[in-house]
């Protein structure tokens, strides 16, 4: 059991004291989520990176870290993380759309158009996903 706990925890060192705290991947992800809400992008990236080291099969960790990268203008890292998130969860609509944003910003508009269409394919009845605000083009 100890080995299992050790594998699923992260050491946090407080630079203002000599204390060391161990937190789980879930706690790390929760702190990272709060960091996103507080717009502490670098902190969130670090915490999600630690959570990913402990569990690299959680697509939401990649997607949330990508959102922080996107906010910082690190579009290549955001695109890579959204791509990884989509390999883990093909129905992650936000990841398709935001990866398209990252790709479009990277001056690859022909590649950036594909993810919204992929989002439509994954959820064809979501009228909010129409590319131009009109009828969903995949439903024709």
N, C-alpha and C positions, 0 to 999 in steps of 0.2 A: 504494500500500500504506500509506503514512504516513497518508493521509486516513482510510483504513479503521480503522487502529489508533486514531487520534485520536477517531473517532466512537464507538468501543466502549470507551472508557476514561473514568475518573473521576479528577479531581485531588483528592488528599487533602493537606491542609495540616496540618502538625504545628505546633500553636501554641507548643510549647516550643522549637522551633528554626526556622530559616529554610528548612528543606528542604520540597520539594514532591514527592510521589510520585504516579505515575500507575498506576491499577489498572484492570483490565478489569471488565466487568459480571459475569463469572463469579466473579472474585475478590471483588467487592463483595457478591455474593449469598452466597458462602461465609463471609465475615466476618459478614454479617447472620445467617446460619444459626447461627453460633457465638454471636452475641449473643442470639439467641432461647434457645439452650440455657443460656446464663448468665443469663437473665431480665433482660437489658438491653434493655428494650422500646423506649425512645426511640432508642437507637443503631440497633437493627434497623430501625425505621421509616425512619430517615434513609437507611440504606444500601440498603434495598429501594427507596426512592423514587428514589435515584440510579440503581439498576439499571433501574428502570422507564423512566426518562428515556432510557436507551440502548436498551432493548428493551421496548416496551410490548405485545408479543405473547406474553409468557411468563406464563401463568396462575399458575404456582407463586409468582412474585414477588408478585402481588396477594394470593394466598391466604395466604402467609406474613406479609405486612405486615398483613393483616386479623387474623391470629392475635395479633399484637403489639397492635393496636388493641383487640381484644377483652379482652386481659389488662389493659389500662389503663382499661377501661370506656368507651372511645370507640366506642360501639355504632353510631352513624351511619356513621362512617368504615369500621368493620369491615363493616357491611352493604353499603356501596358497593363496597368492594374484593372481597368475596365474590361480589357480583353480576357485577363485571367478570371475575373469575376464571372464573365459570360461563359467561360469553359466549365465553370462549376455550377452555374445556374442559367440556363438558356432562356428562362422566362423573366429575367431581370430587366424590365422595360426601361427603368431609369438608366441602367448601365448602357443599353443600346443608344439611348438619346444623348447621354453625356459623352460617351465615346465618340459619337458623331460630332459633338461640339469640339472636343479635343482635336479630332482629326481635321475638322474644317479650319480650326485656328492654326493648325500646322501647315496650312496652305495645301491641303489635299482635299479640295471640295468634292472631287468625284468619288473619293473614298468616304467622305463625310456624309454623303447622301444615303449610302447603303444602310447604316444603322437605324435611322428612323423607319425605313421600309421594313427592316428586320423586326423592329418593335411592333409595327403594324401586323406583320405576319404572326408574331407571338400572341397578339391580342387584337384581332381584327374587328372586334365589336366596340372598341374604345373610340368613340367619336372625337375625343379630345386629341387624338394622335394624328388626325388628318394633316398632311404636310402643308397645305396652303389654307387651312381653316375651312375648307369645303368638304365635300363628301370624301370618305375614305377611299383612296384609289385602288386598294386591294379588294374591295367589296364589289367592284364592277364586274 
